[in-house]
Amino acid sequence: MKRVGQVYREQINSKIVEGIEQNEGVFVMSFSGLNGAKLSGLRQELQKAGASMFVSKNSIAANALKELKHDTLADRVASQTAFVWTNADSAAVSKVLMEFSKDLDNVDIQGGVLDGRTLAQADVKRLSDLPPREVLLSTLLGTIQAPLTRLAGALNAKSRDLLSILKQYSEKKGGN
């Protein structure tokens, strides 16, 4: 028969594994000495960005990450550990985390998992520097549309030129 503590640890471990497997973006954050108001504020900002936060014990977090073959990330787990998971724009979530951690010395973004790949701290920083997803999509769309727009303009210019020549020829012959 299992003890209560072991059942509790197994449930937390399965929740972490499930959260990492079911979300596109997962970030691991270490923190210490934060009061409830700051954590509550972070949770609200993350919720606006489409993410949620789950706090875990270090040993359980490290075991869950090792179980999913993210050993390098498991080795970075320190202090109190929080998982931030999202299926929304990971760049926006990483911006919220980096903004929150830059003002506080006792908060550190350890890394993350994005589409099954382990991210280092530097990767999370680079991800936070990206423009929002909508801006990237509109830039891509503009790049795709540019040649078509120029082609349509060139075809219209040739049509206008032909009509202008025909009109001049018509006026030369005495027409309107």
C-alpha positions, 0 to 999 in steps of 0.5 A: 500500500502506498503512502499518502505522500507518494500518491501526492508526488505521483499525481503532481508528476503526472500533472507536470508530464501531462501539461508538458505533453499537451501544450506547445510551449512550456517555460520553467521558472525558478523563484524564491522569496516572492510574495503572493501579490507578485505571483498573483500579478504574474498569473494575471499577466500570463492569463492575458497572454493565454498561459497558466502557471503551475508551481511544483517541488523541485524534485518532482519537477526534475523527475518529470522532466527527466521522464520526458527526456529533457535532462538538460532542463531538469539539471537547471531546476533550482529554488522554487519551480514554476511551469508556465504552459501555453498553446497560445503565442509562445513569444508573447508569453516569453515576453511576459516572463522576461519582463517580470524577471528583469526587475527581480533578482530572485526570479530566473527563467531556466528554459523551456520546451517548445514543440517538443524541443528543449530551450535554453535560457538564451533561446527563451530570451531570443524568443521574447525578442521576436515580434508578435505572431500577428506581425510576423504573419502580416510581414509574411503575407506582404512578402508573398503579395509584393510580386503579385501586386507588381505584376498586376501593376505592370499589366495595368500599365500596359493596358493603359499605355495601349488605350492611350495609344489607341486614343491618340491614334483615334484623335489623329484620324479625326475621332473623339 
